[in-house]
Amino acid sequence: MTAWLPLFLMLVAEPATHGPTVAREDTLSTSVSEVLVRAPRVTLDEILDRVARGEARRDSLIRDQSFRFTLRVVRNTVGDKAPVLMQEEVYQVYRKRPGLVRSDLLRERREHPRSENGVRVQFSKGFGEEIVTFAFHPSARREFTYRIVGRDLVGGHLIYRIAFRPRSALDPSLPGGQVWIDTNEFVIVRQEITFERSPVAAFLKGIDRMVVERERVGDLWVLKRVLLRAELTFSIPRVGRAFDLGLFYDDYAINSGLPDSLFKGHEQASRASEQ
């Protein structure tokens, strides 16, 4: 081994004397003939029909659910002043068919404990999540127009982006926006809402973009969070000119078999909250 090792090192270290070496590269080329796809693309009307069926199916699969709900309101979100947490409430919520609902306040924090300013919380008896689906019920097609604005492939899921807007400008309470639809189940997984005009002009100067997001829990999509920023027409003491509202949902348990006894003594409170 010692006999040929110096020669090997010399050959490696000695530079070539005949100039630079250029690598030769063979490039393969090929072509694929075009194929005409004759299958029709899904129409907008068919997508809307499938979303209505997908949301109805999602609703029907939930027999009961429990989750933790957090409300946060932050003031001074516009201007030079530092934002301040004005209100925070945390609830444990239970729902069960048919029409049973219970909510227990776990924690409450207010900037001014005796103040009546703030957001009041009520929980519906249904599982439909109207804040997500309001523009995609079959009856809503009389009030909104729709168009496809994009198709995206995300993690093996084909996602349609559908924009919607009110047919008439006479009702300022109707918003427009855009939804993201997972075509595996044709349910709405995200929504952005915009108001061209204030729905309550005497009180609100305007609502900035509102975002609604869902998350998948088991086999079902459920609310994850709702975020919005609102600017007031006039400054309110202890509130200011603008505030941010956040609604957060977590710690879900779905179809866990909640007993009817859990709702005893809460029926009257539930009926009052629905009025």
N, C-alpha and C positions, 0 to 999 in steps of 0.2 A: 504493500500500500504506500509506503514512504517513497518508493521509486517513482511513481507516476503522479503523486499529489502536487509537487512543485510545478510539473509541466501543466497540470490542469489549472492551477491558479494563474499561471502565466498566460494561458490561452484566454481565460476569462477576463483578466485585467488588461490585456494588451488591446489597444484600440485598433479598429479596422483601418487599413491603409488605402482601401480602394474607393473611399467615398461613402456617402450615406446609402443605406439600404431602404428601399421603398417596398412596403408590403403589397402583395398582389391580392386583390379582393375580387372574388367572383360574386356577382349579384344575380340572384334568381328573380325572375319576374313571371307573374301569372295574371290571369284575368278571369273573372267570373261573369258569366252572362247574366243580363238583367232578367228578373222575373216579375211579371206583372201580377200584383196582388189584387184579386177581384172582390175579396171579402169587404162588405161595407163597413165604414167606421160607425161606431156607436153615435147616434144622434143626441143632441142636447135634450130633447124631450124624453128620450129613453133614459138618459142619465138621471134626470129629475125624477122620473118614475121609480127608478131603482133606488135612489136615495130615500124617497118616501117609504118604500117597502123595507129598506135596510134599517132605517131608524125605527119603524114600527116593530120590526122583528127584534131589534135590540131592546126596546122598551118591554116587549112581551116576555123576554127571557129573564127579567129581574122579578123575583118573588119578594125579596126583602134585601135591604142593604143598611149598613151603618158606616159612618165616616166621621172624621173630625173636620170641622169647618172653622176657618179663621178669617175674621174681618179686620182690615187695617185701613185707617183713614189718616193721611198725612197732609197737613196744611202748609201754606207758604211755599208752594211748589213753583210759583212764578214770581220773579222779582229777585231782589238782592238779599232778602232775609233767609236765614237758614231754615230748611224744612223741619217741621216739628210733628211728632207722632201725636195726633189728637185723640185717637180712639183705637182700641184693640179689644176684640172679643173673641173668645174661643168656645166653641160648642161641640158636644158630642151629639150626633143626630142619628135617629133610627127611623126607618120607613118599612112598612109592610103592607102588602095587599090584603084586603081592599081598603085603602084610605086611612091607614093608621100611620101616625107620625108622632115622634117625641124628640124634643131637643133639650139638653141639659147644659146650662151655662157652666163652663169649667173655669174660666178666668176672664176678668174684665179689667181694663185699664183705661182711664181717661185723663187727659191733661188737666181738666177741671172737673173733679168728681161730681159736683152739683149742677153742672151745665146740662141743659136740655138739647144743646146742639149736638148733632151727630146723625149717624145712619141707624135706622131701626131694622132689625133682622126678623124675617119671617120665612118659614120653610113650607113648601108646598107638599101635598100628599102624593103627587105623581112622580114618575121616573123619567118623564119625557125630555127634561132639560130644554125647556122652551127657549132659553137664552141662546142656544146653539141652533135650533131647528126652526125658529119662527118664520123665516123666509122660504122654507122648503117643504112646508105642508102643502098638499094638493090645493087647498083653498087659497093659499098665498099667491098662486100664479096669476090671479086677477089683479094683484097689487104690485107685483114686481116683474121686471124683465131680467133675462139671464143671458150670459154669453160665456163661452169657453175661452179662457185666457192662457191656458198652458197645460201641458202634460209632462210630468216628471217621473222618472224611475228612481225610487228611493228604497234601498235595502230590499230589492226584489218586489217592491210594491209599486204599482202604477197609481200615481196620484194625479187626479184632475183638479185644476184650479178654476173655479167658477165664480165670475163676478155677478153681482146682482145690484139693482137699483130700483127705486120706486117708479111706477109707471106715471104717477102724477106728482107734481110739485106742490099740490095744494095742502098736503098733510105733512108738516115739518117733523112730526114725530116718527115717521118712517125713515129708517136709515138705509144706506147702501153698504156695500162691502164686498168681501171676497172670502170664499171658503176653500179649504183643502179637503178633498174627498178620497178616502182610501177605497179603491175599487175592489179590493179583496172582499169587503163586506158592504161597500157602498154606505159608509157612515162618515159623518163630518168629524175630522180630527183637529181642525184649527179654523178659526174665523177671525177676520179683521173687519171691524165695523166703523163706518164713517158717517158723520152727520153733516150734510151740506149747510143746514140751518139748525139753530138751536131748537130742540123740541119744547123747551119752556123758556121762551125769550125773556119773559119778565124776571126770571130768576137766574137762568144760565146764559152767559154770553156765548158759550160754545163748548162742545165736547171734542177733545182731541181723539186720535185714533184709539179705538177700544179693541182689545185683544182677548179672545176666548180660546183656551186650549184644553184639549182632552188628553188623557193617558189611558193606556191599555192595562186593565186589571183582569187577569185571567183571560177569558175569551171575550170580554166586553170593554167598550170604550166608555169612559166616564169623565166628568168634569175634573180638571186639574187646577185651573186658575182663571180668573177674570181680572183684567187690569184696565183702568181708564184714568184719564186726566180731564177735569172739568174746570172751566174758568167762569166765575160768577159775574153777573151783570154789575153788581156793586159789592163793596167790601162788607163782610159780616163780622161783627165783633167776635173775637176768639176763633175765627176761621180764616179771615183774610179774603183775597181775591180768587184763589184757586186751591184745589185740593186733588190729591191722588187717592183713588179707591182701589183696594186689592181684596179679592176674595180667593181663598185658598182651600182646596179640598185634598185630604190625604187620609191615610190609615183606613182604607176601604176594607170592608168584609161584605161579600155579595153572596146571597142565597145560603146563608149560614144557619137558617132555621130559627129565626128570632121568635120567641114564644109570645102569644097574645098578652100574657100577664105583664110583659115589659111595658105595655102601653096603658095599663089600668090607671085611671085617674088623670090621663092626659088627653082623653077624647074631647072634652069641652074646650081645652086650650087650643087643640088643633082646629076645631071648627071656628073658633074666634080668629085664628090667624089667617084663615082662608077668606074671611069677609072683607 
